[in-house]
Amino acid sequence: MAVTIEPGFYQVLGILNDPSRRARYGDCVDWHRLAELADVPGIRIEDDLLITATGCEVLTAALPTSPPQYRDWSIKTSGQVPAAKMNPLK
């Protein structure tokens, strides 16, 4: 069986800017920090695992996980540096 694990961070402005939610969660959300990340609408980190009767294997283990690794991988696979607009990891 193959399983995908997809933790993510998404900023949905319609939710974040809702006055009732801001009031309700005002003391447990760092609104200033979220504002600093306003140009990052979302980040998804995905891992694919193969589960067998004898164990599991992370199929995505060789993919880049840090900004420098991602940049190097992108250049190697596409020949281009990722666009800053599309790459908040710069």
C-alpha positions as CSV (number, residue, x, y, z in Angstrom):
1,M,0.0,0.0,0.0
2,A,1.2,3.5,-0.8
3,V,0.4,6.4,1.6
4,T,0.9,10.1,1.2
5,I,1.5,12.3,4.2
6,E,0.8,16.0,3.5
7,P,1.3,18.4,6.4
8,G,0.8,22.0,5.3
9,F,0.6,25.6,6.2
10,Y,-2.0,27.7,4.5
11,Q,-3.0,31.3,5.0
12,V,-6.6,31.8,4.0
13,L,-7.2,35.6,4.2
14,G,-10.9,35.2,4.4
15,I,-10.5,33.3,7.6
16,L,-7.5,35.1,9.0
17,N,-9.1,38.5,8.5
18,D,-12.5,37.5,10.0
19,P,-13.0,39.8,13.0
20,S,-14.8,37.2,15.1
21,R,-12.0,34.7,14.6
22,R,-9.3,37.3,15.3
23,A,-11.1,38.1,18.6
24,R,-11.6,34.5,19.5
25,Y,-7.9,33.4,18.7
26,G,-6.3,36.8,19.4
27,D,-4.2,35.5,22.4
28,C,-3.0,32.3,20.8
29,V,-2.1,33.4,17.3
30,D,1.0,35.4,16.5
31,W,-0.7,37.8,14.1
32,H,2.5,39.9,13.7
33,R,4.4,36.8,12.5
34,L,1.6,35.8,10.1
35,A,1.7,39.3,8.6
36,E,5.4,38.9,8.0
37,L,4.6,35.7,6.0
38,A,1.7,37.3,4.0
39,D,3.4,36.8,0.7
40,V,3.5,33.0,1.3
41,P,0.0,31.7,0.7
42,G,0.8,28.2,1.6
43,I,3.5,25.5,2.0
44,R,2.9,21.8,1.6
45,I,5.4,19.2,2.6
46,E,4.7,15.8,1.1
47,D,6.1,12.4,1.8
48,D,5.1,9.2,0.0
49,L,5.6,5.9,1.8
50,L,5.4,2.3,0.6
51,I,4.0,0.1,3.3
52,T,4.6,-3.7,3.1
53,A,4.2,-6.7,5.4
54,T,7.9,-6.4,6.2
55,G,8.2,-2.6,6.8
56,C,8.0,0.7,5.1
57,E,10.1,2.7,2.7
58,V,10.0,6.5,2.3
59,L,9.8,6.9,-1.5
60,T,10.5,10.6,-1.3
61,A,13.5,10.4,1.0
62,A,16.0,11.5,-1.7
63,L,14.1,14.8,-2.5
64,P,15.4,18.1,-1.2
65,T,14.2,19.3,2.2
66,S,16.2,22.6,2.8
67,P,16.3,25.8,0.7
68,P,19.8,25.2,-0.6
69,Q,19.0,21.6,-1.5
70,Y,15.9,22.7,-3.3
71,R,17.7,25.4,-5.2
72,D,20.4,22.9,-6.3
73,W,17.9,20.3,-7.2
74,S,15.8,22.8,-9.2
75,I,18.9,23.9,-11.2
76,K,20.0,20.3,-11.8
77,T,16.6,19.1,-13.0
78,S,15.4,22.1,-14.9
79,G,18.5,24.1,-15.6
80,Q,16.9,27.2,-14.1
81,V,17.0,28.9,-10.7
82,P,13.6,28.9,-9.1
83,A,11.8,32.2,-9.5
84,A,11.9,34.2,-6.2
85,K,8.1,34.9,-6.5
86,M,7.4,31.1,-6.6
87,N,10.1,30.2,-4.2
88,P,9.7,31.6,-0.7
89,L,12.7,29.5,0.4
90,K,15.2,31.7,-1.5
